[in-house]
Amino acid sequence: MPELPEVELVRRSLEKEVEGAAIEAVAFSDFVKKGHATSRKTIVKQELDAFSRNVEGATISKVGRRGKYLYFIMEKTGGIFHMISHLGMSGAFFVTDSIDGITDSNYRKHWQVAFRLQDGRTLSYCDIRRFGEMLTIGRMADFPPFNRMAVEYTHPDSLPDFIDRVRAPANRKKAIKAVIMDSTVIPGVGNIYASEALFASGILPTRKAGNVSAKRLMALHKAIAEVFDLSIESGGSTISDYRGVSGEKGSMQDRFHIYQKKSCSSCGGPVKTKTIATRNTFYCTKCQR
């Protein structure tokens, strides 16, 4: 699943490519249409006619990010609204002359929503595993996940907020890895960067959150920020599905220290694995405690 760095990279690319662009028409794949015909609301989490009416004729004035979500601020006669998008496990946006211009054949085959822009280009949302979500809302406050989410890691109050939320009574007995993957504690941390940040800060992912000192929580917050920044600098992690807007792959996977490793990059000892919060976790019992 794309985590904060990958979503931020998509946001930056879309900012350059489509901010100021007007949407002429929207098309849906047969998979999306069949899902809606059976009341599943596949990908688009509202009626397709309502979604089309909202976005057609609208101008994309800003592309933003909140945690792992992208949001598009849309301007249209009558006011401003927002389109929210979550990339799920394998979602990706591409800006090309047409759907046929998507160079990755697997993504091209699995296009789900295509926005025809007035300048002749196409903004395509493709999703191989089809767990992504998209919908339009009037105000950001109308989207509950944003209301529950903690502040971004770059926010001046992120560190004290992070410590307070980790130490909340509901989290004290949970594994620290499960806690930091909760967007109400810190947004955007998924399985990969949780393992990497915990390794960098020397904390066992199985340790109860209530048993992690304030000093070590400060080190963990710093490690999360540094791992995020390094990943953004590296173009994100491409392990299987992630692609940038132009189809580019990231290289952060070449800088992993613990995730999917057989031996520890620090001591050379064997890397242990354990399922935490339904995800496979990688750690070193010698370097982490």
Number of C-alpha atoms within 10 A of each C-alpha: 20 28 24 25 26 27 27 24 21 25 23 16 19 22 17 10 15 21 17 16 17 22 23 17 17 20 15 19 15 12 15 20 19 14 15 18 11 9 10 14 17 21 26 23 15 16 12 18 8 11 18 16 12 18 23 17 19 23 23 23 17 18 23 17 19 20 24 22 24 19 20 23 22 26 19 16 8 6 9 16 20 23 21 22 21 21 26 20 17 20 26 26 25 28 24 18 15 16 22 12 13 23 13 13 10 13 24 19 15 17 25 25 21 21 23 22 22 14 11 11 17 25 23 26 26 26 26 19 12 19 15 22 18 20 20 24 17 14 12 17 10 11 15 9 15 17 11 11 17 22 21 20 20 9 10 10 11 17 20 14 17 23 21 13 19 25 21 14 12 11 18 17 15 19 19 25 25 21 25 29 18 16 21 20 25 25 22 29 26 20 22 21 26 26 25 23 27 25 25 20 20 20 24 22 27 17 16 17 23 18 14 19 12 15 9 15 21 16 18 25 22 17 21 25 16 14 21 24 14 15 24 20 14 18 21 29 26 18 14 9 18 22 26 22 23 16 16 13 18 21 17 19 17 11 14 18 19 25 22 17 15 15 16 21 15 12 10 11 14 15 19 16 16 13 10 17 14 9 13 14 23 27 30 24 15 15 17 15 16
